[in-house]
Amino acid sequence: MLTSILGARLSWHFANGWVFEPAIVGPDIVDYTLKEGPHAGRHAIQHFYYQRVAPGVETTVWYEESGALVHITWYLETQTTHRFAALPAWLAEDMTVYRGDNQDPAFLEKIKKLISERQDYPRHILNDEGYFKVI
């Protein structure tokens, strides 16, 4: 069993068909590529806040360049997760615009333009379960 999510390299799955692989959890970042899902091909490095809630239960939370807020609870023994995320309305309407790399200045400019032109509210809430495998 994992003793911490920190330092893990994962294949991470959600019921809606999203597959992040690899998802590499560092001491203060998650580096992920979306392999399957509505914005497959997205690569991002997100700086997060981390908390060990109890033995075998950890949380990470980050704020994405789109304005999305993502909170993950990691259950290490069962290798399952709970995700709560609040996505801007414009992103939830067409997730394909999120294909790209958040380390690419051109991609970031595209996202800034969408933020300035499109509606943020009402937020689309993701409140779902997933699982992960160490790879």
C-alpha positions as CSV (number, residue, x, y, z in Angstrom):
1,M,0.0,0.0,0.0
2,L,1.1,3.5,-0.7
3,T,2.1,5.5,2.4
4,S,1.5,8.8,0.6
5,I,0.3,10.0,-2.7
6,L,3.3,12.3,-2.8
7,G,5.9,10.9,-5.2
8,A,3.5,8.5,-7.0
9,R,3.3,8.0,-10.7
10,L,-0.3,7.0,-11.6
11,S,-2.9,6.0,-14.1
12,W,-5.9,7.8,-12.8
13,H,-9.5,7.1,-13.9
14,F,-12.9,8.7,-13.5
15,A,-16.3,7.2,-14.3
16,N,-17.1,9.7,-16.9
17,G,-14.2,8.3,-19.1
18,W,-11.4,10.6,-18.1
19,V,-8.1,8.9,-17.9
20,F,-5.0,10.8,-16.7
21,E,-1.8,9.0,-17.6
22,P,0.7,9.6,-16.5
23,A,-0.3,11.7,-13.4
24,I,2.9,12.4,-11.4
25,V,2.3,13.7,-7.9
26,G,5.3,15.6,-6.6
27,P,5.8,17.3,-3.3
28,D,3.8,20.4,-4.4
29,I,2.8,19.8,-8.0
30,V,0.8,17.4,-10.1
31,D,2.0,16.9,-13.6
32,Y,-0.6,15.2,-15.7
33,T,-1.6,14.3,-19.3
34,L,-5.2,13.6,-20.1
35,K,-5.1,10.4,-22.2
36,E,-8.9,10.0,-22.6
37,G,-11.8,12.3,-22.1
38,P,-13.3,15.5,-23.5
39,H,-10.0,17.4,-23.6
40,A,-7.7,14.4,-24.3
41,G,-4.2,15.6,-25.1
42,R,-4.1,18.3,-22.4
43,H,-0.9,18.4,-20.4
44,A,-0.7,20.5,-17.2
45,I,1.5,21.1,-14.3
46,Q,-0.5,22.4,-11.4
47,H,0.8,23.7,-8.1
48,F,-1.3,22.4,-5.2
49,Y,-1.9,22.5,-1.5
50,Y,-1.6,19.2,0.3
51,Q,-3.0,17.9,3.6
52,R,-2.8,14.5,5.3
53,V,-6.3,14.3,6.8
54,A,-5.8,10.9,8.5
55,P,-3.6,7.8,8.0
56,G,-4.2,6.7,4.4
57,V,-6.3,9.8,3.5
58,E,-4.8,12.8,1.8
59,T,-6.1,15.8,-0.1
60,T,-4.8,18.1,-2.8
61,V,-6.4,21.2,-4.1
62,W,-5.4,23.6,-6.9
63,Y,-6.6,26.5,-8.9
64,E,-6.2,26.1,-12.7
65,E,-5.4,28.8,-15.3
66,S,-9.0,28.7,-16.5
67,G,-10.2,29.6,-13.0
68,A,-11.3,26.0,-12.3
69,L,-10.9,24.9,-8.7
70,V,-10.1,21.2,-8.2
71,H,-10.1,19.3,-4.9
72,I,-9.1,15.6,-4.7
73,T,-9.3,13.3,-1.7
74,W,-7.0,10.4,-2.1
75,Y,-7.9,7.1,-0.3
76,L,-4.6,5.2,-0.4
77,E,-5.7,1.8,0.9
78,T,-8.5,1.4,-1.7
79,Q,-6.7,3.5,-4.3
80,T,-9.8,5.5,-4.9
81,T,-10.4,9.2,-5.1
82,H,-13.2,11.7,-4.7
83,R,-13.1,14.8,-6.9
84,F,-14.9,18.1,-6.3
85,A,-14.3,20.7,-9.0
86,A,-15.9,23.9,-10.0
87,L,-15.5,24.7,-13.7
88,P,-16.2,28.0,-15.4
89,A,-19.4,27.9,-17.5
90,W,-17.4,28.6,-20.7
91,L,-15.1,25.6,-20.1
92,A,-17.9,23.2,-19.2
93,E,-19.7,24.2,-22.4
94,D,-16.8,23.1,-24.6
95,M,-14.0,21.2,-22.9
96,T,-12.1,20.7,-26.2
97,V,-10.8,24.3,-25.8
98,Y,-8.7,22.9,-22.9
99,R,-6.6,20.7,-25.2
100,G,-3.0,22.0,-25.0
101,D,-0.2,22.5,-22.6
102,N,-0.4,25.0,-19.7
103,Q,3.4,25.4,-20.0
104,D,2.9,26.9,-23.6
105,P,2.5,30.7,-23.6
106,A,0.3,30.5,-26.7
107,F,-2.1,28.2,-24.9
108,L,-2.2,30.4,-21.9
109,E,-3.0,33.5,-24.1
110,K,-5.9,31.5,-25.7
111,I,-7.3,30.7,-22.2
112,K,-6.9,34.3,-21.1
113,K,-8.8,35.5,-24.1
114,L,-11.6,33.0,-23.4
115,I,-11.8,34.1,-19.8
116,S,-12.2,37.7,-20.9
117,E,-14.9,37.0,-23.5
118,R,-16.9,34.2,-22.0
119,Q,-19.2,33.7,-19.0
120,D,-17.8,32.3,-15.8
121,Y,-21.1,31.7,-14.0
122,P,-22.9,29.4,-13.3
123,R,-20.1,27.1,-12.4
124,H,-20.3,23.5,-13.5
125,I,-19.7,21.2,-10.5
126,L,-18.0,17.8,-10.8
127,N,-18.6,15.7,-7.7
128,D,-17.5,12.2,-8.5
129,E,-15.4,9.2,-7.7
130,G,-12.4,7.7,-9.3
131,Y,-9.6,5.2,-8.9
132,F,-5.9,5.1,-9.6
133,K,-3.2,2.5,-10.2
134,V,0.5,3.0,-9.6
135,I,2.5,2.7,-12.8
